[in-house]
Every structure is written in structure tokens, then in C-alpha cells.
């Protein structure tokens, strides 16, 4: 029996599949907001949020959560440090060291990449906002690799 390998996904998707990116609408961050819908299985390579208009002094925190279709939500980060008075260009970046590691908050428009990619089954990626909604607006970005044919993020 002959085996055919599609060059677009050689390496089981982990090494050979092309990376893709998506970004969200710009909005105030509210607890439970869906920032991305995931169709099919993907590998999150980088996930970060950027402050577009400044926050006030509300001590909001940010945590990322994944809810696979038909399953329960799981956080994929700890809670960030406070986003109170975050200025335009502040970034919050997922640190894939462990699912409990807090995202890295950087006020100088620099987002660090993830340490380890995270496998995400089809479903949604949501925000867990502690204390209260942000007053500033934020945009979210994801860099990912599809793990199966037809997988994508929007």
C-alpha cells in the first residue's frame, strides 16, 4: 500500500503546515468575550492583545480561555498583572510555559512570543477579565498553525 504525503501538511501539521494569523475587532475587554472562533484543530504559536486606546485606573486583569465545541472551558494562562492605566501600545502576551503562567504585560509595544505552542481543539478562545471591564479598547492577535485540513481561526 502506497502512502502519499501532502507537502502542505508534511510533519503532521506541526512542522510542515504554513502558519496563519488572525486579528479581532477593536473593543473594550469584557469578561467572557469571544475573541476568536477556531474551526478544526490548531496549534497556537502566539496570542497577544494590544491596547489601542488607554485604560483608566480600573485594576482589570486578563486571562485567556479555550472552550472546545461541546466541552468545558479551560484557561490557558494565569491572570495578568493589572491593566490599570495601560497606555496605547501596551501588550499582553501569552507565555506558553505552563497553562497557569500569567501573560506578560509590556507597556512599550513589545510582545514576547510564546515559549511552547498550545494545541487548541475547534471551539472558541475567550477572555477572562478580573475586577471589571477595561475602559480602553484592545485588539487581539493570534498566530497559529492548522493541525488538520481546513482548520482556521476567525
MIFI-757882 format. One record per residue (C-alpha): x, y, z. Coordinates in steps of 0.02 Angstrom, whole numbers, plus 50000, padded with zeros to 5 digits. Layout:
<pts>
     X     Y     Z
     X     Y     Z
...
</pts>
This chain:
<pts>
     X     Y     Z
 50000 50000 50000
 50075 50167 49947
 50070 50318 50063
 50054 50492 49992
 50111 50643 50092
 50036 50812 50052
 50181 50937 50058
 50066 51068 50137
 50046 50964 50295
 50200 50854 50298
 50261 50829 50475
 50084 50802 50539
 50048 50987 50535
 50173 51027 50672
 50321 51061 50557
 50259 51075 50380
 50091 51165 50384
 50101 51351 50346
 50070 51472 50488
 49919 51587 50482
 49865 51742 50577
 49702 51823 50628
 49654 51978 50725
 49497 52028 50817
 49388 52182 50810
 49444 52326 50922
 49336 52334 51078
 49330 52358 51267
 49376 52193 51353
 49230 52117 51448
 49231 51954 51546
 49175 51809 51436
 49204 51896 51270
 49242 51779 51125
 49394 51847 51035
 49418 51705 50910
 49320 51559 50841
 49426 51407 50798
 49368 51288 50661
 49461 51123 50670
 49615 51089 50774
 49759 51214 50780
 49921 51245 50870
 49929 51419 50949
 50102 51488 50916
 50073 51663 50983
 49924 51751 51061
 49930 51931 51118
 49823 52084 51150
 49866 52265 51111
 49796 52420 51195
 49726 52536 51061
 49651 52672 51173
 49714 52696 51351
 49632 52618 51506
 49582 52714 51661
 49632 52662 51837
 49517 52508 51846
 49630 52364 51901
 49572 52241 51768
 49668 52080 51737
 49669 51969 51582
 49669 51781 51567
 49647 51679 51407
 49524 51532 51399
 49483 51400 51269
 49315 51311 51255
 49318 51166 51131
 49149 51134 51050
 49041 51028 51166
 49171 51030 51307
 49203 51139 51459
 49311 51295 51463
 49494 51282 51513
 49607 51428 51550
 49770 51428 51452
 49853 51562 51558
 49855 51632 51732
 49788 51808 51763
 49896 51951 51703
 49958 52088 51815
 49845 52240 51824
 49800 52332 51665
 49756 52491 51763
 49812 52646 51668
 49878 52542 51522
 49939 52660 51387
 49917 52646 51199
 50035 52510 51136
 50035 52408 51297
 50038 52223 51252
 49984 52068 51347
 50065 51910 51277
 50026 51728 51314
 50177 51639 51388
 50157 51455 51346
 50275 51395 51483
 50128 51319 51579
 49939 51338 51570
 49946 51430 51737
 50083 51555 51687
 50024 51735 51686
 50033 51828 51520
 50173 51954 51504
 50117 52136 51512
 50233 52257 51422
 50197 52444 51415
 50320 52478 51274
 50233 52400 51123
 50340 52242 51128
 50254 52072 51137
 50358 51921 51184
 50317 51759 51092
 50256 51600 51172
 50383 51482 51245
 50286 51324 51195
 50144 51310 51069
 49974 51258 51137
 49859 51135 51049
 49682 51203 51034
 49533 51100 50977
 49395 51182 50875
 49286 51298 50978
 49313 51473 51045
 49450 51575 51128
 49380 51691 51262
 49437 51822 51384
 49426 51805 51572
 49430 51983 51638
 49452 52003 51825
 49392 52152 51931
 49296 52243 51793
 49291 52278 51607
 49429 52384 51534
 49389 52562 51486
 49515 52567 51345
 49496 52469 51186
 49603 52320 51137
 49640 52216 50982
 49690 52033 50992
 49808 51938 50876
 49839 51753 50853
 49974 51666 50754
 49932 51483 50730
 49967 51326 50630
 49823 51217 50567
 49837 51037 50625
 49711 50969 50500
 49646 51012 50327
 49526 51157 50329
 49567 51219 50505
 49563 51407 50526
 49530 51548 50650
 49416 51698 50632
</pts>
